[in-house]
Amino acid sequence: MHIGLDFDNTIVSYDALFHKVALEGGWITNDVPVSKVSVRDHLRSMGKESVWTEMQGYVYGARMDEALAYPQVLDCLYGVRERGIKVSIVSHKTRHPFLGEPYDLHAAAGHWIDLYLKDAKGPLVQPDQVYFELTKESKVKRIADIGCTVYVDDLPEILNANGFPENTHKILFDPDGHHLQQNLPRACNWVEVHQQLESQWVTAA
């Protein structure tokens, strides 16, 4: 069995960090909900698309270490490691932001993984199993090439993409219920992800 995981908005939650940075910049007030989508929608409604674009580069670059893992991510990965199951991170991420400072977004994400996805026994995802792809197409190809038998992502467009391997079990991570209309196996939190993974490794056994 080989579990593949998306990174942004699947392993890492940015809701609190985007809200914090937007407050620091004076672009929102406290009444805007603590949600990345809410911050984005507020800025767009104010005609500040460029602010939103630059903020993304800043958060994913300079402030990346402040981002939080979703609750129960580590518990799930501990369970995966205890079973000796291979796990990879396959993410679609540009190398540098579209606007603002030219942060190395791959290096920032890699540093976050080094900081948070490990314990005294070592890394929860081996460094040579972390892939940051520049395009969505190359991400889907990587999922196929490395032979993921299960893949978890927050974007239906990845799970439904042309070329996504037919025999890979899909799990749509949808904590805010944005994709209820999708005909995909869904998980609202990492407890549910873990439960679905358990059902897959029982089947695989």
Phi and psi restraints in degrees (value plus and minus 20) as a CYANA .aco file:
   2 HIS   PHI    -159.1  -119.1
   2 HIS   PSI      93.2   133.2
   3 ILE   PHI    -114.8   -74.8
   3 ILE   PSI     107.3   147.3
   4 GLY   PHI    -128.7   -88.7
   4 GLY   PSI     120.2   160.2
   5 LEU   PHI    -150.3  -110.3
   5 LEU   PSI     115.1   155.1
   6 ASP   PHI     -89.3   -49.3
   6 ASP   PSI     147.6   187.6
   7 PHE   PHI    -129.9   -89.9
   7 PHE   PSI     -91.3   -51.3
   8 ASP   PHI     -86.9   -46.9
   8 ASP   PSI     110.5   150.5
   9 ASN   PHI      45.5    85.5
   9 ASN   PSI      -6.8    33.2
  10 THR   PHI    -144.8  -104.8
  10 THR   PSI     -78.0   -38.0
  11 ILE   PHI    -104.4   -64.4
  11 ILE   PSI     -63.8   -23.8
  12 VAL   PHI    -122.7   -82.7
  12 VAL   PSI     111.4   151.4
  13 SER   PHI    -120.5   -80.5
  13 SER   PSI     109.8   149.8
  14 TYR   PHI    -128.2   -88.2
  14 TYR   PSI     -15.4    24.6
  15 ASP   PHI     -76.0   -36.0
  15 ASP   PSI     -73.4   -33.4
  16 ALA   PHI     -86.7   -46.7
  16 ALA   PSI     -57.7   -17.7
  17 LEU   PHI     -90.7   -50.7
  17 LEU   PSI     -63.5   -23.5
  18 PHE   PHI     -82.1   -42.1
  18 PHE   PSI     -60.5   -20.5
  19 HIS   PHI     -83.0   -43.0
  19 HIS   PSI     -64.1   -24.1
  20 LYS   PHI     -81.5   -41.5
  20 LYS   PSI     -67.4   -27.4
  21 VAL   PHI     -85.7   -45.7
  21 VAL   PSI     -59.7   -19.7
  22 ALA   PHI     -85.4   -45.4
  22 ALA   PSI     -58.0   -18.0
  23 LEU   PHI     -85.3   -45.3
  23 LEU   PSI     -63.6   -23.6
  24 GLU   PHI     -78.7   -38.7
  24 GLU   PSI     -57.2   -17.2
  25 GLY   PHI    -101.7   -61.7
  25 GLY   PSI     -26.1    13.9
  26 GLY   PHI      53.8    93.8
  26 GLY   PSI       0.5    40.5
  27 TRP   PHI    -110.6   -70.6
  27 TRP   PSI     -36.8     3.2
  28 ILE   PHI    -156.9  -116.9
  28 ILE   PSI     148.6   188.6
  29 THR   PHI    -133.0   -93.0
  29 THR   PSI     150.8   190.8
  30 ASN   PHI     -83.1   -43.1
  30 ASN   PSI     -37.6     2.4
  31 ASP   PHI     -97.9   -57.9
  31 ASP   PSI     -30.1     9.9
  32 VAL   PHI     -93.4   -53.4
  32 VAL   PSI     109.1   149.1
  33 PRO   PHI     -77.9   -37.9
  33 PRO   PSI     130.8   170.8
  34 VAL   PHI     -97.1   -57.1
  34 VAL   PSI      64.4   104.4
  35 SER   PHI    -176.6  -136.6
  35 SER   PSI     115.8   155.8
  36 LYS   PHI     -78.4   -38.4
  36 LYS   PSI     -64.2   -24.2
  37 VAL   PHI     -84.2   -44.2
  37 VAL   PSI     -59.9   -19.9
  38 SER   PHI     -84.7   -44.7
  38 SER   PSI     -60.9   -20.9
  39 VAL   PHI     -83.2   -43.2
  39 VAL   PSI     -66.1   -26.1
  40 ARG   PHI     -78.9   -38.9
  40 ARG   PSI     -68.9   -28.9
  41 ASP   PHI     -85.2   -45.2
  41 ASP   PSI     -56.5   -16.5
  42 HIS   PHI     -84.4   -44.4
  42 HIS   PSI     -67.1   -27.1
  43 LEU   PHI     -83.3   -43.3
  43 LEU   PSI     -60.7   -20.7
  44 ARG   PHI     -85.0   -45.0
  44 ARG   PSI     -57.6   -17.6
  45 SER   PHI     -86.5   -46.5
  45 SER   PSI     -42.5    -2.5
  46 MET   PHI    -114.1   -74.1
  46 MET   PSI     -14.4    25.6
  47 GLY   PHI      52.6    92.6
  47 GLY   PSI       8.8    48.8
  48 LYS   PHI    -133.6   -93.6
  48 LYS   PSI      27.7    67.7
  49 GLU   PHI     -79.6   -39.6
  49 GLU   PSI     -58.3   -18.3
  50 SER   PHI     -87.7   -47.7
  50 SER   PSI     -54.2   -14.2
  51 VAL   PHI     -83.2   -43.2
  51 VAL   PSI     -64.2   -24.2
  52 TRP   PHI     -81.9   -41.9
  52 TRP   PSI     -63.9   -23.9
  53 THR   PHI     -83.2   -43.2
  53 THR   PSI     -64.9   -24.9
  54 GLU   PHI     -88.0   -48.0
  54 GLU   PSI     -56.2   -16.2
  55 MET   PHI     -80.7   -40.7
  55 MET   PSI     -58.5   -18.5
  56 GLN   PHI     -80.5   -40.5
  56 GLN   PSI     -65.3   -25.3
  57 GLY   PHI     -81.4   -41.4
  57 GLY   PSI     -60.3   -20.3
  58 TYR   PHI     -85.7   -45.7
  58 TYR   PSI     -65.1   -25.1
  59 VAL   PHI     -86.3   -46.3
  59 VAL   PSI     -68.2   -28.2
  60 TYR   PHI     -93.4   -53.4
  60 TYR   PSI     -32.5     7.5
  61 GLY   PHI    -127.1   -87.1
  61 GLY   PSI    -105.3   -65.3
  62 ALA   PHI     -85.2   -45.2
  62 ALA   PSI     -50.6   -10.6
  63 ARG   PHI    -127.0   -87.0
  63 ARG   PSI     -10.4    29.6
  64 MET   PHI     -75.4   -35.4
  64 MET   PSI     -58.6   -18.6
  65 ASP   PHI     -83.0   -43.0
  65 ASP   PSI     -36.5     3.5
  66 GLU   PHI    -106.8   -66.8
  66 GLU   PSI     -29.7    10.3
  67 ALA   PHI     -89.4   -49.4
  67 ALA   PSI     133.3   173.3
  68 LEU   PHI    -129.9   -89.9
  68 LEU   PSI     126.0   166.0
  69 ALA   PHI     -94.0   -54.0
  69 ALA   PSI     127.1   167.1
  70 TYR   PHI     -79.7   -39.7
  70 TYR   PSI     127.0   167.0
  71 PRO   PHI     -74.7   -34.7
  71 PRO   PSI     120.5   160.5
  72 GLN   PHI      54.1    94.1
  72 GLN   PSI     -18.6    21.4
  73 VAL   PHI     -78.3   -38.3
  73 VAL   PSI     -69.3   -29.3
  74 LEU   PHI     -84.5   -44.5
  74 LEU   PSI     -60.9   -20.9
  75 ASP   PHI     -78.4   -38.4
  75 ASP   PSI     -62.3   -22.3
  76 CYS   PHI     -82.8   -42.8
  76 CYS   PSI     -65.8   -25.8
  77 LEU   PHI     -88.7   -48.7
  77 LEU   PSI     -51.8   -11.8
  78 TYR   PHI     -80.6   -40.6
  78 TYR   PSI     -65.4   -25.4
  79 GLY   PHI     -82.6   -42.6
  79 GLY   PSI     -60.2   -20.2
  80 VAL   PHI     -83.2   -43.2
  80 VAL   PSI     -65.0   -25.0
  81 ARG   PHI     -85.2   -45.2
  81 ARG   PSI     -59.8   -19.8
  82 GLU   PHI     -80.8   -40.8
  82 GLU   PSI     -49.3    -9.3
  83 ARG   PHI    -106.9   -66.9
  83 ARG   PSI     -22.5    17.5
  84 GLY   PHI      51.0    91.0
  84 GLY   PSI       6.1    46.1
  85 ILE   PHI    -108.9   -68.9
  85 ILE   PSI     115.9   155.9
  86 LYS   PHI     -91.3   -51.3
  86 LYS   PSI     117.1   157.1
  87 VAL   PHI    -155.3  -115.3
  87 VAL   PSI     117.7   157.7
  88 SER   PHI    -148.4  -108.4
  88 SER   PSI     130.9   170.9
  89 ILE   PHI    -125.1   -85.1
  89 ILE   PSI     105.3   145.3
  90 VAL   PHI    -147.5  -107.5
  90 VAL   PSI      93.0   133.0
  91 SER   PHI    -146.5  -106.5
  91 SER   PSI     127.0   167.0
  92 HIS   PHI    -117.0   -77.0
  92 HIS   PSI      96.4   136.4
  93 LYS   PHI    -174.4  -134.4
  93 LYS   PSI     106.8   146.8
  94 THR   PHI     -86.8   -46.8
  94 THR   PSI     136.3   176.3
  95 ARG   PHI     -91.6   -51.6
  95 ARG   PSI     -58.6   -18.6
  96 HIS   PHI    -152.6  -112.6
  96 HIS   PSI     136.5   176.5
  97 PRO   PHI     -85.4   -45.4
  97 PRO   PSI     139.1   179.1
  98 PHE   PHI     -94.8   -54.8
  98 PHE   PSI     -50.6   -10.6
  99 LEU   PHI    -153.7  -113.7
  99 LEU   PSI     136.7   176.7
 100 GLY   PHI      67.3   107.3
 100 GLY   PSI    -180.1  -140.1
 101 GLU   PHI     -82.4   -42.4
 101 GLU   PSI     124.6   164.6
 102 PRO   PHI    -103.1   -63.1
 102 PRO   PSI      39.0    79.0
 103 TYR   PHI     -80.7   -40.7
 103 TYR   PSI     127.3   167.3
 104 ASP   PHI    -106.2   -66.2
 104 ASP   PSI      80.2   120.2
 105 LEU   PHI     -92.1   -52.1
 105 LEU   PSI     -48.8    -8.8
 106 HIS   PHI     -87.7   -47.7
 106 HIS   PSI     -63.8   -23.8
 107 ALA   PHI     -85.2   -45.2
 107 ALA   PSI     -59.5   -19.5
 108 ALA   PHI     -83.9   -43.9
 108 ALA   PSI     -63.7   -23.7
 109 ALA   PHI     -86.5   -46.5
 109 ALA   PSI     -60.5   -20.5
 110 GLY   PHI     -81.7   -41.7
 110 GLY   PSI     -58.9   -18.9
 111 HIS   PHI     -86.3   -46.3
 111 HIS   PSI     -59.0   -19.0
 112 TRP   PHI     -80.3   -40.3
 112 TRP   PSI     -64.5   -24.5
 113 ILE   PHI     -80.8   -40.8
 113 ILE   PSI     -62.9   -22.9
 114 ASP   PHI     -82.6   -42.6
 114 ASP   PSI     -54.6   -14.6
 115 LEU   PHI     -95.4   -55.4
 115 LEU   PSI     -64.8   -24.8
 116 TYR   PHI    -129.9   -89.9
 116 TYR   PSI     -45.1    -5.1
 117 LEU   PHI    -119.0   -79.0
 117 LEU   PSI      39.3    79.3
 118 LYS   PHI    -180.3  -140.3
 118 LYS   PSI     145.2   185.2
 119 ASP   PHI    -167.1  -127.1
 119 ASP   PSI    -184.4  -144.4
 120 ALA   PHI     -83.4   -43.4
 120 ALA   PSI     -42.9    -2.9
 121 LYS   PHI    -103.1   -63.1
 121 LYS   PSI     -31.3     8.7
 122 GLY   PHI     103.2   143.2
 122 GLY   PSI    -188.1  -148.1
 123 PRO   PHI     -90.0   -50.0
 123 PRO   PSI     126.4   166.4
 124 LEU   PHI    -104.7   -64.7
 124 LEU   PSI     -41.1    -1.1
 125 VAL   PHI    -151.4  -111.4
 125 VAL   PSI     104.1   144.1
 126 GLN   PHI     -85.3   -45.3
 126 GLN   PSI     120.0   160.0
 127 PRO   PHI     -74.1   -34.1
 127 PRO   PSI     -54.2   -14.2
 128 ASP   PHI    -100.1   -60.1
 128 ASP   PSI     -16.2    23.8
 129 GLN   PHI    -132.6   -92.6
 129 GLN   PSI       2.5    42.5
 130 VAL   PHI    -131.9   -91.9
 130 VAL   PSI     102.7   142.7
 131 TYR   PHI    -147.6  -107.6
 131 TYR   PSI     101.8   141.8
 132 PHE   PHI    -129.8   -89.8
 132 PHE   PSI      91.0   131.0
 133 GLU   PHI    -119.7   -79.7
 133 GLU   PSI     126.2   166.2
 134 LEU   PHI    -100.6   -60.6
 134 LEU   PSI     -40.8    -0.8
 135 THR   PHI    -152.8  -112.8
 135 THR   PSI     139.8   179.8
 136 LYS   PHI     -85.8   -45.8
 136 LYS   PSI     -55.2   -15.2
 137 GLU   PHI     -83.8   -43.8
 137 GLU   PSI     -62.5   -22.5
 138 SER   PHI     -91.4   -51.4
 138 SER   PSI     -48.4    -8.4
 139 LYS   PHI     -84.0   -44.0
 139 LYS   PSI     -68.9   -28.9
 140 VAL   PHI     -81.7   -41.7
 140 VAL   PSI     -61.2   -21.2
 141 LYS   PHI     -83.1   -43.1
 141 LYS   PSI     -58.9   -18.9
 142 ARG   PHI     -84.3   -44.3
 142 ARG   PSI     -63.1   -23.1
 143 ILE   PHI     -75.9   -35.9
 143 ILE   PSI     -62.3   -22.3
 144 ALA   PHI     -90.3   -50.3
 144 ALA   PSI     -64.3   -24.3
 145 ASP   PHI     -85.2   -45.2
 145 ASP   PSI     -55.9   -15.9
 146 ILE   PHI    -109.1   -69.1
 146 ILE   PSI     -23.0    17.0
 147 GLY   PHI      56.5    96.5
 147 GLY   PSI      21.1    61.1
 148 CYS   PHI     -84.6   -44.6
 148 CYS   PSI     108.3   148.3
 149 THR   PHI    -110.6   -70.6
 149 THR   PSI     -40.7    -0.7
 150 VAL   PHI    -156.7  -116.7
 150 VAL   PSI     122.0   162.0
 151 TYR   PHI    -160.3  -120.3
 151 TYR   PSI     114.8   154.8
 152 VAL   PHI    -135.0   -95.0
 152 VAL   PSI     107.0   147.0
 153 ASP   PHI    -170.0  -130.0
 153 ASP   PSI     132.6   172.6
 154 ASP   PHI    -110.3   -70.3
 154 ASP   PSI     -24.1    15.9
 155 LEU   PHI    -129.7   -89.7
 155 LEU   PSI      94.0   134.0
 156 PRO   PHI     -78.0   -38.0
 156 PRO   PSI     -51.4   -11.4
 157 GLU   PHI     -84.6   -44.6
 157 GLU   PSI     -45.5    -5.5
 158 ILE   PHI     -96.6   -56.6
 158 ILE   PSI     -68.9   -28.9
 159 LEU   PHI     -84.9   -44.9
 159 LEU   PSI     -47.2    -7.2
 160 ASN   PHI    -120.6   -80.6
 160 ASN   PSI     -13.2    26.8
 161 ALA   PHI     -89.0   -49.0
 161 ALA   PSI     129.1   169.1
 162 ASN   PHI     -79.4   -39.4
 162 ASN   PSI     113.0   153.0
 163 GLY   PHI      73.9   113.9
 163 GLY   PSI     -31.4     8.6
 164 PHE   PHI     -83.7   -43.7
 164 PHE   PSI     110.3   150.3
 165 PRO   PHI     -80.3   -40.3
 165 PRO   PSI     108.6   148.6
 166 GLU   PHI     -82.3   -42.3
 166 GLU   PSI     -52.9   -12.9
 167 ASN   PHI    -110.5   -70.5
 167 ASN   PSI     -16.9    23.1
 168 THR   PHI    -106.2   -66.2
 168 THR   PSI     104.3   144.3
 169 HIS   PHI     -91.2   -51.2
 169 HIS   PSI     109.9   149.9
 170 LYS   PHI    -119.4   -79.4
 170 LYS   PSI     119.3   159.3
 171 ILE   PHI    -150.0  -110.0
 171 ILE   PSI      99.7   139.7
 172 LEU   PHI    -110.2   -70.2
 172 LEU   PSI      96.5   136.5
 173 PHE   PHI    -106.3   -66.3
 173 PHE   PSI      93.4   133.4
 174 ASP   PHI    -158.7  -118.7
 174 ASP   PSI      49.1    89.1
 175 PRO   PHI     -85.7   -45.7
 175 PRO   PSI     -44.5    -4.5
 176 ASP   PHI    -124.4   -84.4
 176 ASP   PSI     -13.2    26.8
 177 GLY   PHI      45.5    85.5
 177 GLY   PSI      15.6    55.6
 178 HIS   PHI     -98.9   -58.9
 178 HIS   PSI     -36.0     4.0
 179 HIS   PHI    -147.5  -107.5
 179 HIS   PSI      22.9    62.9
 180 LEU   PHI     -84.3   -44.3
 180 LEU   PSI     -43.6    -3.6
 181 GLN   PHI     -99.9   -59.9
 181 GLN   PSI     -29.6    10.4
 182 GLN   PHI     -96.9   -56.9
 182 GLN   PSI     115.4   155.4
 183 ASN   PHI    -109.0   -69.0
 183 ASN   PSI      47.3    87.3
 184 LEU   PHI    -156.2  -116.2
 184 LEU   PSI     129.7   169.7
 185 PRO   PHI     -79.1   -39.1
 185 PRO   PSI     107.9   147.9
 186 ARG   PHI    -136.8   -96.8
 186 ARG   PSI     132.6   172.6
 187 ALA   PHI    -155.0  -115.0
 187 ALA   PSI     110.9   150.9
 188 CYS   PHI    -110.9   -70.9
 188 CYS   PSI     -33.9     6.1
 189 ASN   PHI    -178.6  -138.6
 189 ASN   PSI     157.2   197.2
 190 TRP   PHI     -99.5   -59.5
 190 TRP   PSI     -35.6     4.4
 191 VAL   PHI     -85.2   -45.2
 191 VAL   PSI     -63.4   -23.4
 192 GLU   PHI     -89.5   -49.5
 192 GLU   PSI     -56.1   -16.1
 193 VAL   PHI     -78.1   -38.1
 193 VAL   PSI     -67.9   -27.9
 194 HIS   PHI     -80.3   -40.3
 194 HIS   PSI     -62.6   -22.6
 195 GLN   PHI     -81.7   -41.7
 195 GLN   PSI     -62.0   -22.0
 196 GLN   PHI     -88.6   -48.6
 196 GLN   PSI     -56.8   -16.8
 197 LEU   PHI     -84.2   -44.2
 197 LEU   PSI     -62.3   -22.3
 198 GLU   PHI     -78.2   -38.2
 198 GLU   PSI     -61.0   -21.0
 199 SER   PHI     -85.9   -45.9
 199 SER   PSI     -52.1   -12.1
 200 GLN   PHI     -92.3   -52.3
 200 GLN   PSI     -61.0   -21.0
 201 TRP   PHI     -96.8   -56.8
 201 TRP   PSI     -42.9    -2.9
 202 VAL   PHI     -87.1   -47.1
 202 VAL   PSI     -62.6   -22.6
 203 THR   PHI     -83.2   -43.2
 203 THR   PSI     -62.7   -22.7
 204 ALA   PHI     -84.5   -44.5
 204 ALA   PSI     -52.1   -12.1
